[in-house]
Amino acid sequence: MVRRPALPTHPRLRSWSTGALALVTLLPACKDSPTSVTAGQELAQVAAAIAPATVGAHVAWLAADERLGRRTPGPGLAASADYVAGVFREAGLAPGGDDGSFLQRWPCEGVSGDDRPANVIAWRLGSDPRLASEWVVLTAHYDGLGIRQPDARGDSIYNGADDDASGTAALLEVARAFSRLRRPPARSVAFVATSGEELGLVGSWWFVAHPPAAMSDMVANVNLDMVGRNASDQLYAFGQAWSSVGAAAAATSQAHPELGFSLVGLTNEDHAFERSDHFPFADAGIPAVFLNTGNEADYHHPSDEAATIDNEKLSRVSRLTFFLVHELASRPERPSWNASWNDVRASFKPTRGTCRR
């Protein structure tokens, strides 16, 4: 959060170990399941397949020292974009980026061509001809702070495990879960890993202003930023009171007590609603909610490392997100803001940064 080719052969991913790769190998597709399995049972089975070891493997790769903190722009960010695209590709999801790729490149001063930073976009089209043109968008930022002032240990790599390799890992597992459904929900669902968030939401502002042509009607956004730390049951939903998307988050949490969360609805405490990638969606009139498990002492420090992440909790956040996004994509009514949003929207001070080499 702002302050405050196939995987085995990809040139930037050859350091990926065989054991770690095995953790993200797709489970057998649910389309091969017995026809007696109901839609609700299938959802539960697909969600249950999101495992602590798998989300942990994503975090470990993204937050490794070799990624150099994933600064925008930079080689660690580029390698991470390829990693995310590789997971989408292995899952069989459709690419939503430029020229049939998964990458949507955006302008950055002093950077040209394929060196430009990118958002990484994949999707699964909806099953209802009337609603498939409406899009529910799941976001998380995969960039970090890069290399900065060393701490007392001499560590200068700001690995960004919770901020926001955790949200990116959850997004990847939710995307893979959707790929395993025999029948997608009514609306289309897009998975957007953004870059430039730490610079001031640069990638998400670009995405909202320049969505892929197919995604002209975005109806809801769920954003994941810092979702892997703190108490086992602690989960916040910023903006919960302002839209039917927030209400759906509360209802989904209540419908799944087995996930063990005490979801707390927040508004704009510490200006948090203004400071992550959901805000450009909200600013454009698209109902949004921001899921977060709270700050911790390692926030924006080199000590925000993979070993600090509660992977069991992160897997539960991922399952809750899967259920929530599926619910939003399945409801017949279009997501909407409520009257209280109109009372507060003029008070926000948007975070909007710039990018330069």
C-alpha positions in Angstrom: 0.0 0.0 0.0 1.3 3.5 -0.9 2.8 5.1 2.1 1.5 4.6 4.6 6.2 -18.7 -22.0 5.3 -21.6 -19.6 6.8 -21.3 -16.2 9.5 -24.0 -16.3 11.3 -22.6 -19.4 10.7 -18.8 -19.0 14.2 -17.1 -19.1 13.4 -14.9 -16.1 12.0 -17.8 -14.1 14.7 -20.5 -14.3 15.6 -19.9 -10.7 12.2 -21.3 -9.8 12.8 -24.6 -8.1 11.2 -27.8 -9.2 9.6 -28.2 -5.7 8.1 -24.7 -5.8 6.8 -25.2 -9.3 5.0 -28.3 -8.2 3.1 -26.3 -5.7 1.4 -24.2 -8.4 0.7 -27.1 -10.8 -3.0 -27.0 -11.5 -5.2 -29.5 -9.9 -7.4 -31.6 -12.2 -10.0 -29.4 -13.8 -13.4 -29.5 -12.1 -15.0 -30.2 -15.5 -13.8 -33.8 -15.0 -15.7 -34.0 -11.7 -18.8 -36.2 -11.4 -22.0 -34.5 -12.8 -23.7 -35.2 -9.4 -21.6 -32.4 -7.8 -23.7 -29.3 -7.3 -22.6 -25.8 -8.2 -22.3 -25.0 -4.5 -20.2 -28.1 -3.8 -18.0 -27.3 -6.7 -17.3 -23.8 -5.3 -16.4 -25.3 -2.0 -14.1 -27.8 -3.6 -12.4 -25.2 -5.7 -11.9 -22.9 -2.8 -10.6 -25.6 -0.6 -7.8 -26.3 -3.1 -6.3 -22.9 -2.3 -3.5 -24.1 0.0 -1.1 -22.3 2.4 1.9 -23.9 0.7 0.8 -22.6 -2.7 0.2 -19.0 -1.7 3.4 -19.2 0.3 5.3 -20.3 -2.8 4.1 -17.2 -4.7 5.1 -14.9 -1.9 8.5 -16.5 -1.5 9.3 -16.1 -5.2 8.0 -12.5 -5.4 9.6 -11.3 -2.2 13.0 -13.1 -2.7 16.1 -10.9 -2.6 16.6 -11.8 -6.3 13.6 -9.6 -7.2 15.4 -6.6 -5.7 12.3 -5.2 -4.1 10.3 -5.1 -7.4 10.8 -1.3 -8.0 8.9 0.4 -10.8 10.6 0.3 -13.3 13.3 -2.3 -12.9 14.5 -5.8 -13.7 12.9 -7.3 -10.5 9.5 -5.8 -11.5 9.9 -7.2 -15.1 10.7 -10.6 -13.8 7.7 -10.5 -11.5 5.5 -9.5 -14.4 6.6 -12.5 -16.4 6.0 -14.7 -13.3 2.5 -13.5 -12.9 1.8 -13.9 -16.6 3.2 -17.4 -16.5 0.8 -18.4 -13.8 -2.1 -16.9 -15.8 -0.9 -18.8 -18.9 -0.5 -22.1 -17.1 -4.0 -21.7 -15.7 -5.4 -21.4 -19.2 -6.8 -17.9 -18.7 -7.3 -15.5 -21.6 -4.8 -12.7 -21.9 -6.1 -9.1 -21.5 -3.0 -7.1 -22.3 -1.5 -5.5 -25.4 -1.4 -7.4 -28.7 -2.7 -10.6 -27.3 -0.3 -10.7 -24.4 -0.9 -10.5 -20.7 1.0 -7.3 -20.3 -0.5 -3.8 -20.6 2.5 -1.4 -20.7 2.1 2.1 -19.6 4.2 5.3 -20.0 7.1 6.0 -17.7 9.5 8.9 -18.3 12.9 7.8 -19.6 11.7 4.3 -20.4 10.7 3.0 -23.8 9.5 -0.2 -25.5 9.5 -3.4 -23.6 11.3 -1.8 -20.7 8.2 0.1 -19.8 6.4 -1.1 -16.7 3.3 -3.2 -17.1 0.0 -4.2 -15.6 -0.6 -7.9 -16.0 -4.1 -8.8 -17.0 -6.0 -12.1 -17.5 -9.7 -12.9 -17.5 -12.4 -15.5 -17.7 -15.5 -14.5 -19.7 -18.9 -14.8 -18.1 -21.5 -17.4 -19.0 -24.7 -15.2 -19.3 -25.0 -13.5 -22.7 -26.8 -10.6 -21.0 -24.2 -10.0 -18.3 -20.9 -11.2 -19.8 -20.1 -7.7 -21.0 -20.1 -6.5 -17.4 -16.8 -7.0 -15.6 -15.9 -7.6 -12.0 -12.2 -6.7 -11.5 -9.9 -8.2 -8.9 -6.7 -6.1 -8.3 -3.5 -6.3 -6.3 -0.2 -4.6 -6.9 2.9 -6.6 -7.5 5.5 -3.8 -7.3 7.4 -2.8 -4.3 9.8 -0.1 -3.0 13.0 -1.6 -4.4 16.4 -0.9 -2.9 16.7 2.0 -0.4 18.5 3.0 2.8 19.8 0.0 4.7 18.4 -0.9 8.1 20.4 -1.6 11.2 21.2 -5.1 9.8 22.6 -3.6 6.6 19.7 -4.9 4.6 18.7 -2.5 1.8 16.2 -4.7 -0.1 12.6 -3.8 0.7 11.2 -7.2 -0.2 7.5 -6.2 0.2 6.2 -9.6 1.2 3.0 -8.3 2.9 3.0 -5.2 0.8 2.0 -6.6 -1.6 3.3 -10.0 -2.6 0.6 -11.3 -0.3 -2.2 -9.6 -2.3 -0.6 -10.7 -5.5 -0.4 -14.3 -4.3 -4.0 -14.3 -3.3 -5.0 -12.8 -6.7 -3.1 -15.6 -8.5 -4.8 -18.3 -6.5 -8.2 -16.8 -7.0 -7.5 -16.6 -10.7 -6.5 -20.3 -10.8 -9.6 -21.2 -8.8 -11.8 -19.5 -11.4 -10.0 -21.3 -14.2 -11.0 -24.6 -12.6 -14.7 -23.9 -12.6 -16.7 -26.0 -15.0 -19.0 -23.0 -15.6 -18.0 -19.4 -15.0 -20.3 -17.0 -13.3 -22.7 -14.8 -15.2 -20.4 -11.8 -15.4 -16.9 -11.7 -16.7 -14.1 -11.6 -14.2 -10.7 -9.9 -14.8 -7.5 -10.4 -12.7 -5.3 -7.3 -12.8 -1.9 -7.3 -11.1 -0.9 -3.6 -11.2 2.5 -1.9 -11.0 3.5 1.6 -10.0 1.3 1.5 -6.9 4.1 2.6 -4.6 4.7 5.5 -6.9 1.2 6.8 -6.4 -1.2 4.3 -8.0 0.2 5.0 -11.4 -0.5 1.7 -13.0 -4.1 1.5 -11.8 -4.9 5.1 -12.9 -3.6 4.1 -16.3 -5.7 0.9 -16.4 -8.9 2.5 -15.4 -8.4 5.3 -18.0 -7.3 2.8 -20.7 -9.0 -0.6 -20.1 -8.9 -3.3 -22.7 -11.6 -2.7 -25.3 -13.7 -5.7 -24.1 -13.7 -4.2 -20.5 -15.5 -1.0 -21.2 -18.2 -1.8 -18.6 -16.5 -2.4 -15.3 -19.1 -2.8 -12.6 -17.1 -3.6 -9.4 -13.6 -3.8 -8.0 -12.2 -5.8 -5.1 -8.7 -4.8 -4.2 -6.2 -6.8 -2.1 -3.3 -5.0 -0.4 -1.4 -6.3 2.6 -3.5 -9.4 3.5 -1.0 -11.7 5.1 -0.2 -10.6 8.7 -1.6 -9.9 12.2 -4.2 -11.8 14.2 -5.7 -14.9 12.7 -9.2 -13.4 12.5 -8.3 -9.8 11.6 -9.6 -8.6 8.3 -10.7 -5.1 7.3 -13.0 -4.0 4.5 -12.4 -0.3 3.7 -15.4 1.3 2.0 -17.7 -1.5 3.2 -20.5 0.9 4.1 -20.6 2.8 0.8 -21.7 0.2 -1.8 -23.4 -3.1 -2.5 -19.8 -4.5 -3.1 -19.0 -3.7 0.5 -22.2 -5.2 1.7 -21.4 -8.4 -0.3 -18.1 -8.6 1.4 -19.8 -8.5 4.8 -22.4 -11.1 3.7 -19.8 -13.4 2.2 -17.7 -13.4 5.4 -20.9 -14.1 7.5 -21.8 -16.9 5.1 -18.4 -18.6 5.6 -17.7 -18.8 9.3 -15.4 -21.7 8.6 -12.9 -19.1 7.3 -12.6 -17.7 10.7 -12.7 -13.9 10.0 -14.2 -11.1 12.1 -14.6 -8.7 9.1 -14.5 -5.1 10.3 -16.0 -2.5 8.0 -13.9 0.7 7.8 -14.3 3.9 5.9 -11.2 6.2 5.3 -9.2 5.8 8.5 -5.7 7.0 8.0 -6.8 8.0 4.5 -6.4 4.3 3.6 -9.3 4.4 1.1 -7.4 7.0 -0.9 -4.1 5.1 -1.0 -4.4 1.8 -2.8 -5.4 0.6 -6.3 -9.2 0.5 -5.7 -9.3 4.3 -5.5 -9.0 5.0 -9.3 -12.0 2.6 -9.8 -14.0 4.4 -7.1 -13.0 7.8 -8.6 -14.4 6.6 -11.9 -17.7 5.7 -10.3 -17.1 1.9 -10.1 -18.1 0.5 -6.7 -15.1 -0.8 -4.9 -14.0 -2.4 -1.6 -10.4 -2.7 -0.2 -9.5 -5.8 1.8 -6.5 -5.5 4.2 -5.3 -7.2 7.3 -3.7 -4.1 8.9 -0.3 -2.5 9.3 2.6 -4.0 11.2 6.0 -2.9 12.3 7.7 -4.2 9.2 5.6 -2.0 6.9 7.8 -0.3 4.3 11.0 -1.8 5.9 13.5 -4.4 4.6 12.1 -6.7 7.3 8.9 -7.2 5.4 10.1 -10.6 4.2 8.4 -13.8 3.2 9.1 -15.6 6.5 6.8 -13.1 8.3 3.7 -14.1 6.3 1.0 -16.2 7.8 0.4 -18.4 4.8 -2.5 -20.2 6.5 -4.3 -16.9 7.0 -3.4 -15.8 3.5 -5.0 -18.9 2.0 -8.2 -18.2 3.9 -8.2 -14.6 2.7 -7.8 -16.0 -0.8 -10.8 -18.3 -0.4 -13.0 -15.5 1.0 -12.0 -13.4 -2.0 -12.9 -16.2 -4.4 -16.3 -16.5 -2.8 -16.8 -12.7 -2.9 -15.8 -12.2 -6.5 -17.9 -15.1 -7.6 -20.9 -13.7 -5.7 -20.5 -10.3 -7.3 -20.2 -11.9 -10.7 -23.3 -14.0 -10.2 -25.9 -11.6 -8.7 -28.5 -10.5 -11.2 -28.4 -6.9 -9.9 -25.6 -4.6 -11.0 -23.3 -3.5 -8.1 -24.0 0.1 -6.9 -23.0 2.8 -4.6 -25.4 3.8 -1.8 -26.4 7.3 -0.6 -23.6 7.5 1.9 -21.0 7.4 -0.8 -22.4 10.7 -2.3 -21.9 12.3 1.2 -18.2 11.5 1.3 -16.8 11.2 -2.2 -16.0 15.0 -2.5 -13.8 14.8 0.6 -11.2 12.5 -0.8 -7.7 13.7 -1.8 -6.6 11.2 -4.5 -3.1 9.7 -4.5 -1.7 10.3 -8.0 2.0 9.9 -8.7 4.4 9.8 -11.6 6.9 7.4 -13.0 10.4 8.1 -14.2 13.6 5.9 -14.5 
